[in-house]
Amino acid sequence: MNMQATPAVAPPPTATPRPPRHRFRSWLLGSLFGAVLLIALYTMAMLWYSYSDGERAGVLQKFSSRGWVCKTYEGELALYVVGGVAPQIWHFSVRDEAVAERLHAAVGQQIRLRYAEHRGLPTSCFGETDYFATDFEVIAAAAPVAPGSALAVEPAAPPAGPPGPRP
């Protein structure tokens, strides 16, 4: 019997595959990091570029700092179109601390407000509205209520002297 012995060939060494758990974990962390990065870039773009810029004039009725977690400065401007007609109330937000301090002192006065509109912000931590005041100027101080107006209360006339004989 002629048997030739064949040399034993060892299989090539193979790398042990990583457990699938590690691949899923790295995919999940990479996806979360990518989503957070995209949201941050989107928010920065919405804050840098304004949809519109403009001015509005009216009486600054209310200005306050509001919010549970994110404190924002919010204001109301009464826009009077025609005398005797109820004003339209326009809401705005302020991001600049210096402008907010000046607006606190101007409540009740006629002002011209410059603003930028930033649509599509993903959170209300920047402001509750899309309109952000950038600057303002006082047009006229609030006029005091005149004594003869319908808002003033006229004092009652003093009673006449005691009745007596007429000459």
Contacts in CASP RR format, 6 or more apart in sequence:
PFRMAT RR
TARGET T0000
AUTHOR 0000-0000-0000
METHOD contacts of the structure
MODEL  1
MNMQATPAVAPPPTATPRPPRHRFRSWLLGSLFGAVLLIALYTMAMLWYS
YSDGERAGVLQKFSSRGWVCKTYEGELALYVVGGVAPQIWHFSVRDEAVA
ERLHAAVGQQIRLRYAEHRGLPTSCFGETDYFATDFEVIAAAAPVAPGSA
LAVEPAAPPAGPPGPRP
39 122 0 8 1.000
42 122 0 8 1.000
43 121 0 8 1.000
43 122 0 8 1.000
43 123 0 8 1.000
46 118 0 8 1.000
46 119 0 8 1.000
46 120 0 8 1.000
46 121 0 8 1.000
46 122 0 8 1.000
47 118 0 8 1.000
47 121 0 8 1.000
47 126 0 8 1.000
49 118 0 8 1.000
50 116 0 8 1.000
50 117 0 8 1.000
50 118 0 8 1.000
51 117 0 8 1.000
51 118 0 8 1.000
51 119 0 8 1.000
51 130 0 8 1.000
52 116 0 8 1.000
52 117 0 8 1.000
53 114 0 8 1.000
53 115 0 8 1.000
53 116 0 8 1.000
53 117 0 8 1.000
54 114 0 8 1.000
54 115 0 8 1.000
54 116 0 8 1.000
55 112 0 8 1.000
55 113 0 8 1.000
55 114 0 8 1.000
55 115 0 8 1.000
56 77 0 8 1.000
56 79 0 8 1.000
56 90 0 8 1.000
56 112 0 8 1.000
56 113 0 8 1.000
56 115 0 8 1.000
57 79 0 8 1.000
57 110 0 8 1.000
57 111 0 8 1.000
57 112 0 8 1.000
57 113 0 8 1.000
57 139 0 8 1.000
58 77 0 8 1.000
58 78 0 8 1.000
58 79 0 8 1.000
58 80 0 8 1.000
58 110 0 8 1.000
58 111 0 8 1.000
58 112 0 8 1.000
58 113 0 8 1.000
58 139 0 8 1.000
59 77 0 8 1.000
59 78 0 8 1.000
59 80 0 8 1.000
59 87 0 8 1.000
59 108 0 8 1.000
59 109 0 8 1.000
59 110 0 8 1.000
59 111 0 8 1.000
59 142 0 8 1.000
60 75 0 8 1.000
60 76 0 8 1.000
60 77 0 8 1.000
60 78 0 8 1.000
60 103 0 8 1.000
60 106 0 8 1.000
60 107 0 8 1.000
60 108 0 8 1.000
60 109 0 8 1.000
60 111 0 8 1.000
60 113 0 8 1.000
61 75 0 8 1.000
61 76 0 8 1.000
61 77 0 8 1.000
61 78 0 8 1.000
61 89 0 8 1.000
61 107 0 8 1.000
61 108 0 8 1.000
62 75 0 8 1.000
62 76 0 8 1.000
62 107 0 8 1.000
63 73 0 8 1.000
63 74 0 8 1.000
63 75 0 8 1.000
63 76 0 8 1.000
63 100 0 8 1.000
63 103 0 8 1.000
63 104 0 8 1.000
63 106 0 8 1.000
63 107 0 8 1.000
64 73 0 8 1.000
64 74 0 8 1.000
64 75 0 8 1.000
65 71 0 8 1.000
65 72 0 8 1.000
65 73 0 8 1.000
65 74 0 8 1.000
65 100 0 8 1.000
66 72 0 8 1.000
66 73 0 8 1.000
66 74 0 8 1.000
66 128 0 8 1.000
69 125 0 8 1.000
70 123 0 8 1.000
70 124 0 8 1.000
70 125 0 8 1.000
70 126 0 8 1.000
70 127 0 8 1.000
72 93 0 8 1.000
72 94 0 8 1.000
72 95 0 8 1.000
72 124 0 8 1.000
72 125 0 8 1.000
72 126 0 8 1.000
72 127 0 8 1.000
72 128 0 8 1.000
73 93 0 8 1.000
73 94 0 8 1.000
73 95 0 8 1.000
73 100 0 8 1.000
73 103 0 8 1.000
74 91 0 8 1.000
74 92 0 8 1.000
74 93 0 8 1.000
74 94 0 8 1.000
74 127 0 8 1.000
74 128 0 8 1.000
74 129 0 8 1.000
75 91 0 8 1.000
75 92 0 8 1.000
75 93 0 8 1.000
75 94 0 8 1.000
75 103 0 8 1.000
76 89 0 8 1.000
76 90 0 8 1.000
76 91 0 8 1.000
76 92 0 8 1.000
77 89 0 8 1.000
77 90 0 8 1.000
77 91 0 8 1.000
77 92 0 8 1.000
77 111 0 8 1.000
77 113 0 8 1.000
78 87 0 8 1.000
78 88 0 8 1.000
78 89 0 8 1.000
78 90 0 8 1.000
79 87 0 8 1.000
79 88 0 8 1.000
79 89 0 8 1.000
79 90 0 8 1.000
80 87 0 8 1.000
81 87 0 8 1.000
81 88 0 8 1.000
90 131 0 8 1.000
91 128 0 8 1.000
91 129 0 8 1.000
91 131 0 8 1.000
92 113 0 8 1.000
92 115 0 8 1.000
92 129 0 8 1.000
92 131 0 8 1.000
92 132 0 8 1.000
92 133 0 8 1.000
93 126 0 8 1.000
93 127 0 8 1.000
93 128 0 8 1.000
93 129 0 8 1.000
93 131 0 8 1.000
93 132 0 8 1.000
93 133 0 8 1.000
94 100 0 8 1.000
94 103 0 8 1.000
94 132 0 8 1.000
94 133 0 8 1.000
95 126 0 8 1.000
95 127 0 8 1.000
95 132 0 8 1.000
96 133 0 8 1.000
96 134 0 8 1.000
99 133 0 8 1.000
99 134 0 8 1.000
99 135 0 8 1.000
99 136 0 8 1.000
102 136 0 8 1.000
103 133 0 8 1.000
103 136 0 8 1.000
106 136 0 8 1.000
106 138 0 8 1.000
108 142 0 8 1.000
109 138 0 8 1.000
109 139 0 8 1.000
109 140 0 8 1.000
109 141 0 8 1.000
109 142 0 8 1.000
110 138 0 8 1.000
110 139 0 8 1.000
110 140 0 8 1.000
110 141 0 8 1.000
110 142 0 8 1.000
111 136 0 8 1.000
111 137 0 8 1.000
111 138 0 8 1.000
111 139 0 8 1.000
112 136 0 8 1.000
112 137 0 8 1.000
112 139 0 8 1.000
113 133 0 8 1.000
113 135 0 8 1.000
113 136 0 8 1.000
114 133 0 8 1.000
114 134 0 8 1.000
114 135 0 8 1.000
114 136 0 8 1.000
115 131 0 8 1.000
115 132 0 8 1.000
115 133 0 8 1.000
115 134 0 8 1.000
116 131 0 8 1.000
116 132 0 8 1.000
116 134 0 8 1.000
117 130 0 8 1.000
117 131 0 8 1.000
117 132 0 8 1.000
118 126 0 8 1.000
118 130 0 8 1.000
118 132 0 8 1.000
119 130 0 8 1.000
120 130 0 8 1.000
121 127 0 8 1.000
121 130 0 8 1.000
126 132 0 8 1.000
145 151 0 8 1.000
145 152 0 8 1.000
146 152 0 8 1.000
147 154 0 8 1.000
148 154 0 8 1.000
END
